[in-house]
Structures are given as C-alpha cells and as structure tokens.
Amino acid sequence: MRRLAWFVAAALAALGFGSGVSEAAQPLKAGDRIVFLGDSITQAGAGPQGYVSLVRKDIEATLPDLKVEVIGAGISGNKVPDLEARLDRDVISKQPTVVVIYIGINDVWHSQNGRGTPKADFEAGLKRIIGKVNDAGARVILCTPSVIGEKTDGSNPLDVMLDEYSAISRKVAADTKSQLLDLHKLFLCDLEAHNPKQLEQGVLTSDKVHLNAVGNRFVADCMLAGLGVRAMNQRLLRHVVLFKFKSEVSKEQVDEVVKAFGALPSKIDAIADFEWGTDISVENKSEGLTHGFVVSFRNEKGRDEYLPHPAHQEFVKLVGPRIEKVLVFDFWVGK
C-alpha cells in the first residue's frame, strides 16, 4: 500500500524538514503566484496528472478563497545554467511570490556524456538564481534532486554523485536562508518502505528518473507540505472497500478491476488520495476478502460527489458481477 498524503508531511518532520535553514514552511497568502522551475520532471508535471497540476487542484480545493496561481516552468534537459539563462523570461516576468526550484538530475545524469555541471558551477549558479528571485520579491523553496535509479542499497551507478549534489543544494539553502525541501531524502525514505525487491524503476518512476502516477502524487504531497498547505494532522475521510472475488473470476478480470479502480482518481477530482493492496494478514480472519482499497476525501462533500459520479458508477457496473462479498467502512483521521 502507498503512503498516504498525511504521512508524507510526517516524514518531512521526521527528516528534519527545514533544519539548517532559517526559513521554514510558510502558509500561502491571498494572491500568491507559485512558479515551479525545473527540467523534464517539472515539464511533465504540468500535464493533466503531473505533480504541478495536482498541487494546483489541491490548493484550489483546499484554499479556494486565496486565488493562488500555480505555473509550471519546466523544460526537458535543463540544468542549472539553463535555468539561469531563462530565469527572466520564464520566472521573473511572471511576477511570482514563491519559486520552487527542482533541479539537479541532469546536472548529474549528463555527466556520463561529459555534459554535466561541475560542482562549483552548480553551487554558484543556484546562488545567483536564488539571489535574483529574492531581489524580485519572491521567496524560494529549493529542492534536492530526487533519484536516478530507485534502489536504496547504494548500487545505482550515480548514487554517490547524486548524494554530493544533494549536499550542495542543502548547503545553498542554508547559505541563502532559503527553505529546503529535501526530496532526495524523502524519496529514499519512501523507497526503503515500498521497494523491498530493490527494483531500478517502477515504484515512483517510470524510467529511474521521470515520475509515474504514484511518483507524481508523492511529489505533489511533498510540495503541498513544503508550501504549508498540508499538515501532519490534516483531517481526512477514509473510505475503505474490501473485495472477495467470485471463484470463477480470472486473474485477468481481477487485474481489470484493480486497474479500473486505480483510474478513478484521475477522473474524479474529489478524491484526495488513493491506495490499494492485497491481504497479507497472518491471523486468518480475512473471511476470503483479498483486495483492499482506501479512497480518501477532504470532507463529506467529496464523498458525496464521488459515490454518484458517472466514473464511479461505471466502475460499479464493472465490478459488481465479479464480487462475492464487499465490505465498506468509512472513518475520519486527524483532528
């Protein structure tokens, strides 16, 4: 099962989010304009189900009265020198109040073909970018680069170098008194929990670098916590669904149900989070229920929108004939 959104915020605190820098997470203000500056991860993040779009949807749903604007400014292949070269055009001209810088992957990755960014240039470039953003009246949230390979045993080829560049980003955040969002540590923490097979990709990324659907949701939750939108004690409504499939239902039909259920968050905005898993209990009390799903909502209104939603009703038609037993249980978490 995937880690829920509220737990990401807890991880931020557990990892010492903001330690070593003078600026901690600040609440958003009315009229804030947030620019996400980065490479192809951020460019893709501006797509319909990318992390930038997910952040926008969550802020609009959670803080509608603030009228916060969220802008994606990612370009594939970009490194720190590229960000600096287009800073005026793609960031300063937008008159942002908050700039989230998510960079470093290509500065490390491209070193394999001699086109990486030297450490000194990486550090100096980040400092100049942050200085110019600050001079324009905006605050910066600086992210460490996430991962190049999802193994957590140190065997990804660029692990050592990525650790070094992450350390530089932490130092720059401290030196410039900028807020730090340590995505590198947060990714490793999540992968240690959810990648027991030491897969190179497929947990949070599609190709060792670029985010899959789970990765986009994970990064969005990290960003929301960093922006002060999501707190550890956020109150969420959990909608738990357990299935026992009929004996004649094939594995392919079960997989079709799982895939269809997992597609609902992309079709129903009211869903705040989604996770699923199969029973691994050792107590033998599952009574044949094999598949569990948790759909989270911010309030009862979200659940009330979800239940009659055409996409959910279509899913009900698909799953109904295949289910021998279903259990549904709703509860509140947080304050």
Number of C-alpha atoms within 10 A of each C-alpha: 13 16 15 17 25 21 16 25 24 15 18 21 15 10 14 10 21 21 14 17 18 14 18 19 17 13 11 18 13 12 13 17 19 25 26 23 24 27 25 20 24 25 20 21 26 22 13 11 18 23 30 28 20 25 25 19 17 21 22 16 14 13 15 12 12 14 14 17 16 22 19 22 24 24 17 13 16 20 24 25 17 14 23 16 11 12 17 15 9 17 21 19 10 13 17 22 21 21 24 23 27 22 28 27 27 21 23 25 21 14 14 9 7 8 13 18 21 12 15 9 13 22 17 14 19 24 17 13 20 24 15 16 22 17 11 15 13 20 22 25 23 24 24 26 27 24 25 22 23 27 22 21 10 11 13 16 11 16 18 12 14 23 18 13 22 23 16 20 25 23 17 21 27 18 13 18 17 23 27 29 29 25 21 17 19 22 20 18 15 18 18 16 12 15 18 10 8 16 14 19 19 19 22 26 20 15 15 19 22 22 25 19 16 20 19 25 24 23 25 23 25 27 24 23 26 26 23 15 19 22 20 17 13 15 16 20 20 22 17 17 17 22 20 18 22 14 9 8 13 12 9 9 15 17 11 14 18 17 11 17 21 16 15 18 19 13 15 16 17 24 19 23 21 24 17 18 14 13 14 10 9 7 6 9 8 13 8 15 18 15 18 20 21 22 23 26 23 20 16 12 10 17 20 12 15 22 12 11 16 13 17 20 13 12 16 15 10 16 19 13 11 19 15 14 14 14 11 12 10 13 10 14 12 11 8
